[in-house]
Amino acid sequence: MLFQLYGDQAMMQLLGWVLVFCGLILMNEIGRRTKIGGICVFVIIPLILTVYFVVATLGAKAGAAWAVNNQTVLYMNGWFHYAKLYAADIGCVGFMMIKYGWGIGKKDWFKPWPFVIVAINILIAVGSDMESAINGFNAGGMAGGWWFSSENVWLYGGWWNVLNAIAGVLNIFCMTGWWGIYSSKKKDDMLWPDMTIWFIIAYDVWNFEYTYSNLPTHTWYCGVALLLAPTFANALWNKGGWIQNRANTLAIWCMFAQVFPLFQLKEPFAVLPSLYKGAVEHGITALDMTKFKTVEELTNAGITADPTAQGVVAIAALAANVICLAVIIKRSVEQKKNPYKNEIFAGTRDFEQAMARR
């Protein structure tokens, strides 16, 4: 079992998931369909939030009560969350430049930008995975151990983080056809046809494991709803636009989570993974988890670590990326093509459906 999803709160937890999933799809549609929508969602709102983040952080350092107790400052003030938000948003702006032909967006040399920004985002996560692994090894040896992150979250780092970090690096090499980037006929999407279901599955499994191990109190939303929203859109009405969908929904979620972190930490919407064994039985919520300062406090509260699911999913993530890379190598050898300079999935159903929208 991946999540502790049962009891009196189960229906509200499922409702929270549906709200996030539908909200992400709706905001993605607003951001992708028009220039005004894109500018509002990915330029104006981030600029306003930047002012808010700076003022809240400076206020907290000055000791202002409103800032010290601010949700963002208390629960989302670590380097990773800001890096992820701005890396995703910069990607969204770059994608708009490509699809609308703004400035350097119409230059051929700028076409690999989607690869560059996705690779940067993956490497940020790989670095975070390795941080968790090292801290876990320091706490409990090769079997892993608890450590308290800068976001006040108890993580259980171990060998699964290392496996997933390797899967993340492999995932970068699973992105093919860097120059095969196009605008859709309606100019509402940036298309990457060579990014087919092979890559999407490998990425989704890897990223789920990343969130499951490193953002455990958020993963019901950022590891399930957030990953499925762009995949759902790509499968049904936006073929070839997965990477744009992914960047858009990621940036939107990061902005929401940065301002309203308690949505996923407090009842009735908070959901804990199976890692925190005994938490639900003892009435411990995701927010309660932030209040424990030592491993002894965790143990005394009836919580023990169960990293089994983390290990299983990490193995699946590594396997998915090895298989994806093997398929890419096989096709590139058969076609005698460089898989990064050329599109190697031409002729497949996903590729042709995406190209039909070009």
Residue pairs with C-beta under 8 A, 6 or more apart in sequence:
1 274
1 309
2 212
2 273
2 274
2 309
2 313
3 220
3 271
3 272
3 273
3 274
4 271
4 272
4 273
4 274
4 276
4 279
4 280
5 13
5 14
5 220
5 271
6 280
7 280
9 267
9 268
12 267
12 268
12 269
13 220
13 268
13 269
13 270
13 271
15 269
16 220
16 221
16 263
16 264
16 268
16 269
16 271
17 220
17 221
17 224
17 225
17 271
20 221
20 225
20 226
20 253
21 225
21 228
21 229
21 232
23 256
24 225
24 226
24 229
24 249
24 252
24 253
25 229
25 232
25 233
25 249
27 41
27 248
27 249
27 252
28 229
28 230
28 233
28 245
28 248
28 249
28 252
30 37
30 40
30 41
31 37
31 38
31 40
31 41
31 42
31 92
31 248
31 252
32 38
32 188
32 189
32 241
32 244
32 245
32 248
33 188
34 188
35 96
35 100
38 92
38 96
39 96
41 248
41 252
42 89
42 92
42 93
42 96
42 248
42 251
43 93
45 255
46 85
46 86
46 89
46 251
46 255
49 255
49 258
49 259
52 72
52 259
53 72
53 82
53 258
55 67
56 67
56 70
56 72
56 73
57 67
57 73
57 77
58 67
59 66
59 67
59 68
59 70
60 67
60 68
60 70
60 73
60 77
67 73
71 259
71 260
71 261
71 262
72 258
72 259
72 261
74 152
74 261
75 151
75 152
75 261
75 262
75 265
75 290
76 151
76 257
76 258
76 261
77 150
77 151
78 149
78 150
78 151
79 150
80 124
80 128
80 151
81 151
81 254
81 257
81 258
82 258
83 124
84 121
84 124
84 250
84 254
85 251
85 254
85 255
85 258
87 117
87 120
87 121
87 124
88 121
88 247
88 250
88 251
88 254
89 251
89 254
89 255
90 117
91 114
91 117
91 118
91 121
91 247
91 251
92 244
92 247
92 248
92 251
94 105
94 110
94 113
94 114
94 117
95 113
95 114
95 190
95 243
95 244
95 247
96 102
96 105
96 190
97 103
97 104
97 105
97 110
98 105
98 106
98 110
98 111
98 113
98 114
98 181
98 183
98 190
99 105
99 183
99 184
99 187
99 188
99 189
99 190
99 244
100 183
100 187
101 183
104 110
108 179
111 178
111 179
111 180
111 181
112 178
112 179
112 181
113 181
114 178
114 181
114 190
114 192
114 243
115 175
115 178
117 247
118 172
118 175
118 243
118 247
119 172
119 175
121 250
122 168
122 169
122 171
122 172
123 168
123 172
125 168
125 207
125 210
125 214
126 165
126 168
126 169
128 210
128 214
129 161
129 162
129 164
129 165
129 168
129 210
129 213
129 214
130 161
130 162
130 165
132 147
132 155
132 157
132 161
132 213
132 214
133 157
133 158
133 159
133 161
133 162
133 165
134 157
135 145
135 147
135 155
135 157
136 144
136 145
136 146
136 147
136 155
136 156
136 157
136 158
136 161
137 144
137 145
137 157
137 158
138 145
138 147
139 145
139 146
139 147
139 157
139 295
140 146
140 158
142 158
142 159
143 158
144 156
144 157
144 158
144 159
144 160
144 305
144 307
145 156
145 157
145 158
146 154
146 155
146 156
146 295
146 298
146 305
147 154
147 155
147 156
147 157
148 154
148 155
148 293
149 155
152 290
153 215
153 216
153 217
153 289
153 290
154 276
154 289
154 292
154 298
155 213
155 214
155 216
156 213
156 275
156 305
156 307
156 310
157 213
158 307
158 310
158 311
159 311
159 314
160 209
160 213
160 307
160 310
160 311
160 313
160 314
161 213
161 214
161 314
163 314
163 315
163 317
163 318
164 206
164 209
164 210
164 213
164 314
164 317
164 318
166 318
167 206
167 209
167 314
167 317
167 318
167 320
167 321
168 206
168 210
170 318
170 321
170 322
170 324
170 325
171 199
171 202
171 203
171 206
171 321
171 324
173 325
173 328
174 198
174 199
174 202
174 203
174 321
174 324
174 325
174 328
175 195
175 199
175 340
176 194
176 195
176 199
176 328
176 332
176 339
176 340
176 342
176 343
176 344
176 345
177 192
177 193
177 194
177 195
177 339
177 340
177 342
177 343
177 344
177 345
178 340
178 341
179 341
180 192
180 193
180 194
180 342
180 343
181 190
181 191
181 192
182 190
182 191
182 193
182 355
182 358
183 189
183 190
183 191
183 358
184 190
184 191
184 240
184 241
184 357
184 358
185 357
185 358
189 238
189 240
189 241
189 244
189 357
190 241
190 243
190 244
191 240
191 241
191 244
191 354
191 355
191 357
191 358
192 240
192 241
192 242
192 243
192 244
192 354
193 240
193 343
193 345
193 350
193 351
193 354
193 355
193 358
194 343
194 344
194 345
194 346
194 351
195 240
195 242
195 243
196 345
196 348
196 350
196 351
197 350
198 324
198 327
198 328
198 345
199 324
200 231
200 234
200 242
201 320
201 324
202 317
202 320
202 321
202 323
202 324
204 227
204 231
205 313
205 316
205 317
205 320
205 321
206 317
206 320
206 321
207 223
207 227
208 219
208 223
208 224
208 227
208 313
208 317
209 310
209 313
209 314
209 316
209 317
210 223
211 218
211 219
211 222
211 223
212 219
212 223
212 273
212 309
212 310
212 313
213 310
213 314
215 222
215 223
216 272
216 273
216 275
216 276
217 264
217 265
217 270
217 272
217 286
217 289
218 257
218 264
219 273
220 264
220 271
220 273
221 253
221 257
221 264
221 271
222 253
222 257
226 249
226 250
226 253
229 245
229 249
230 242
230 245
230 246
230 248
230 249
231 242
233 241
233 242
233 245
234 240
234 241
234 242
234 245
238 244
238 245
239 350
239 353
239 354
239 357
240 350
240 353
240 354
240 355
240 357
241 354
256 263
257 263
257 264
262 287
263 269
264 270
264 271
264 286
265 285
265 286
265 287
265 290
266 285
266 286
266 287
267 285
270 285
270 286
270 287
271 286
272 279
272 280
272 284
272 285
272 286
272 289
273 309
274 306
274 308
274 309
275 305
275 306
275 307
275 309
275 310
276 284
276 289
276 303
276 305
276 306
277 303
277 304
277 305
277 306
278 284
278 302
278 303
278 304
279 285
279 289
279 302
279 303
281 302
282 301
282 302
282 303
284 301
284 302
284 303
292 298
292 301
292 303
298 304
328 339
328 344
329 339
331 339
331 344
331 345
332 338
332 339
332 344
335 342
335 344
337 344
343 351
345 351
346 352
